[in-house]
Amino acid sequence: MFVNSDKRNWNTVEAQFAPKVNLDYSSMTGNPATEVSPEEITTGWKTVLPGFTYTHHQIGNFITEINDTKAHSFCYGTATHYIEDENGSVWTVVGSYDFDLEKKDNNWKITSMTFNYKYQDGNGKLIEKAIENVKSN
């Protein structure tokens, strides 16, 4: 899902999710968790990610528990965002993720995705520049 987000392969990203997903970035944004469709997830991501020259999501240290057709997976995550800027060209966000998944028709689909924010570093104003880049293209 993250590799295809970085490549902007939105259909492939959407295919990783169940028809309804509990999406929770509240630890970073302050906005409450909400139930959304895969298309709503990528519609939101499309307003900012393509505005960066590059993004790189790196995840690891997975702890996964599987119970029949349900699974929970925890991992660390670091997202690096790059746009050339005189005030610093990199913005990095660090945290972890909790995913819940369900298996249907031999395919695992993400039913819940929670980002657990730890810290960020670099030029946090790059997100505004990325949003403007998307709007102007």
C-alpha positions in Angstrom: 0.0 0.0 0.0 2.8 2.5 0.9 5.0 1.6 -2.1 2.0 2.2 -4.4 1.1 5.5 -2.6 4.7 6.7 -3.3 4.2 5.6 -6.9 0.8 7.2 -7.1 -0.8 3.9 -8.2 -4.1 4.8 -6.7 -6.2 1.9 -8.0 -3.7 -0.6 -6.5 -3.7 1.3 -3.2 -7.5 1.2 -3.1 -7.5 -2.5 -3.8 -5.6 -3.1 -0.5 -8.6 -1.9 1.6 -12.0 -3.3 2.5 -15.1 -1.5 1.2 -15.2 0.4 4.5 -12.2 1.4 6.6 -11.8 2.9 10.0 -9.1 5.5 9.3 -7.5 7.2 12.4 -4.8 9.9 12.1 -6.1 11.6 15.2 -2.8 11.4 17.1 -1.3 13.7 14.5 -4.2 15.8 13.2 -6.5 16.0 16.1 -9.4 15.0 13.8 -11.4 12.0 15.0 -11.3 8.6 13.4 -13.8 8.1 10.7 -15.2 5.3 8.5 -14.4 5.9 4.9 -14.2 4.1 1.5 -10.9 3.3 -0.2 -11.8 6.0 -2.8 -12.2 8.6 0.0 -8.8 7.6 1.4 -7.0 8.1 -1.9 -9.0 11.2 -2.7 -7.6 12.8 0.4 -4.1 11.6 -0.3 -4.3 12.9 -3.9 -4.7 16.5 -2.5 -1.2 16.5 -1.1 1.1 13.6 -2.0 1.4 14.3 -5.8 2.5 17.9 -4.8 5.7 16.6 -3.4 8.6 15.8 -5.8 9.2 12.6 -3.9 7.7 10.7 -1.0 9.2 7.7 0.7 7.3 5.6 3.2 9.5 3.1 5.1 7.8 0.6 7.4 9.3 -2.3 9.5 9.4 -4.1 12.8 6.1 -5.9 12.1 4.3 -7.7 14.9 1.4 -9.6 13.4 -1.2 -11.8 15.0 -3.5 -13.9 12.8 -6.7 -15.5 14.1 -8.4 -17.4 11.3 -9.8 -14.8 9.0 -8.8 -11.7 11.1 -5.4 -10.3 11.7 -3.8 -7.4 13.6 -0.4 -5.9 12.5 1.7 -3.3 14.2 4.7 -1.7 12.5 7.0 1.3 12.8 6.6 3.9 10.0 8.6 6.8 8.7 7.4 9.1 5.9 9.9 11.4 4.1 8.5 14.1 1.8 10.7 16.1 -0.5 10.3 19.4 -2.4 13.1 21.7 -3.3 12.8 24.7 -0.9 15.2 27.4 0.3 14.0 26.8 3.9 14.7 23.1 3.8 13.5 20.5 1.3 12.6 17.6 3.6 9.8 17.0 6.0 9.8 13.7 7.9 7.0 12.2 10.0 7.7 9.3 12.4 5.3 7.0 14.2 3.8 3.6 14.1 0.7 2.0 12.6 -1.9 -0.5 13.8 -3.7 -2.3 11.0 -6.7 -4.7 11.3 -7.3 -6.9 8.4 -9.9 -9.5 7.3 -9.4 -12.3 4.8 -12.1 -12.7 2.2 -11.8 -14.9 -0.9 -8.2 -15.6 -0.1 -7.3 -11.9 0.0 -6.4 -9.9 3.0 -8.0 -6.4 3.1 -7.3 -3.6 5.6 -10.4 -2.8 7.7 -8.7 -0.4 10.1 -5.6 1.8 9.9 -4.4 3.9 12.8 -1.3 6.1 12.7 0.3 6.6 16.1 2.3 9.9 15.8 5.6 10.2 17.5 7.4 13.2 16.0 8.2 15.2 12.9 11.4 16.9 11.7 12.4 19.2 9.0 10.3 21.8 7.1 6.7 21.2 8.2 5.6 24.0 5.8 6.3 21.8 2.8 2.8 20.3 3.1 1.3 23.7 2.3 3.6 24.0 -0.7 2.6 20.5 -1.8 -1.1 21.3 -1.6 -0.6 24.4 -3.7 1.4 22.4 -6.2 -1.5 20.0 -6.6 -4.0 22.9 -7.0 -1.9 24.6 -9.6 -1.5 21.4 -11.7 
